[in-house]
């Protein structure tokens, strides 16, 4: 990892015009990767810099991929620093141990954790910088620092004022305070206020630099010919025709296939097209994969108790046998691609015992480790320049560092700097996916319609098996991400007899977290079955849920707020119906009401989604609103359109013409109500994706009396 000495840091800060920097160490115990005995705690890099021109630069330990941390984390520092918000600048921090995630011990962005995990650290950085500036002013005025105050980028003493820029160099000589007192929320001037994004102007004008924009002299472009089947290997190839394409310079073999290296993208693309028909592949066992057969196998498995016991209390079988009413249902969801707007890409330069990387990544630490091993250089000699990410949704956070590792292999084999680019088809047909999952649920109701027995079998691939995270998050055969949203469901925890088990079959299909992870399928199953139970009990879906959630005031408040804002008590417009869902994930509670109609061709149209959000403390309500709206749009793609199917081991979809995502005419009105609470701060980037599937499916049932239990939702055509 990058580790600067204090002298180097001072030199670079001064050269860049920075006068004051504030930095932290990450305790050894917080790091995920063990270090050799006796290794020193790494030298720190700066989190905030104040320059003589009054600008304040915030170093972002996390990656900005559209979720708004470029603004949200800067707000944390700015609040405590009392600076002029118009003077704030933000940069992606270098990849270094000091920027390790406070909870996970590695530099990464994911799990909707960026804001809550940095809430104390970034505010402390701002408070420390403010204290050092005040001390510098006190020294100049020869007065007690306690007599000074700060406001909007100035230290004030009576009628005297010094700007932060005027004090920046002097503040650098001050000793950082050992302890600072953070503002009480009653004194917040910026936090909690709707604040427009700092990165919008750059993105609107085209100045923002994404990985795909990286260019420098001598950089070549490569496209890789990969096996059409997961796990396939090159047996033989003839590169003559590819090399005859103008602009193509090399064809090199790497572990994942054959890389065509050229002067530009289109030359590489044409060269790869010419190469494809001249490659003989050893397809391996993956060539027999068929998604219809897999789903049937999952159905068969779900009829038996899974080997992994996720939760158990009482005798669920006996309680089901004696229940007054029994409801049985199966729900399934397909493989899904992440399909970020910016396809994967990574530029690599190997020179002088260093590996330099330019890419949009969510996993800096893992990428450094993988690159160092491939390049044969020390990890501290791997430099990662994090670019803006044109979407991630988990795809740019792979434990294997797949697209970064591949790019390093290409640059090493080619012997020149290379940007390896994935086309949309490459990623949809050969990337990582949200797994196919099936839920079989049997619930017994008593005479009053209350659940007394719950038997739940989940079948689907573990996304953690075979990764470094397996040892922490897979216990007794249960992947925690496969069952989240079920084992911790407030509906289940009050049921006296319950059994939740899981089958985790292994296939060659590469799977990964996808926006809202396991909640993408568990929320669909849980909120759909609860709706079915309400109708089986002859009760209103809102009233039924409210009774089950009486012991969960935050859930209940969100549910009732969404219902009230949506006009649940009033009849919907003619030809429409509403459906409810409420789900907790990543520490936040999201309730949604979807209003839908169905046209003459049985196409489902979602007109309006009303959301109530309880994420604890709201740092930027405007950012929360944007994330919820985006998450609803992302989720609706899977609800209405998206699925990946396998035939003869090959993914049948290839681009947005057959792997459909939500389009502008499909986008509903999304109303967001932010509910402040004193609960621990939760995440916001992912939670709203989870319940939208059930909210829409429940609305469709209310309108048509067809209970749709498979995604994407498709009505039967008479």
Secondary structure, DSSP 8 states (H G I E B T S, - for coil): -----HHHHHHHHHHTTEEEEEE----GGG-SS---TT-------EEEEEETTS-EEEEESS--SSSSHHHHHHHHHHHHHT--GGGEEEEE--S-GGG--TTTSS----TT-HHHHHHHHHHHHHHHHHHHHHHHHHHHHTS-GGG-EEETTEEEETTEEEEHHHHHHHHHTS---S------GGG-SSTTS----SSHHHHHHT---BGGG---TT-EEEEEEE-SSTT-EEEEE--HHHHTSTTEEEEEEETTEEEEEESSHHHHHHHHHHHHTTEEEE-GGGGG--HHHHHHHHHHHHTS--SEEEEEES-HHHHHHH-SEEEEEEEEE-BEE---SS--EEEEEEETTEEEEEE--S-HHHHHHHHHHHHTS-GGGEEEEE-B-S--TTTT--TT-HHHHHHHHHHHHHTS-EEEE--HHHHHHHS-EE--EEEEEEEEE-TTS-EEEEEEEEEE--SSTTSTTHHHHEETTEEHHHHTTTTT-TTTTT-SEEEEEEE----SS-B---TTTTHHHHHHHHHHHHHHHHHHTT--HHHHHHHHTTT-HHHHHHHHHHHHHHTTTS--STTEEEEEEEEEETTEEEEEEEEEEE-TT--EEEEEEEEEEE-SS-S-HHHHHHHHHHHHHHHHHHHHT--B-EETTEES--STTTS----GGG--EEEEEE---SS-----SSHHHHTHHHHHHHHHHHHH-----BSS------
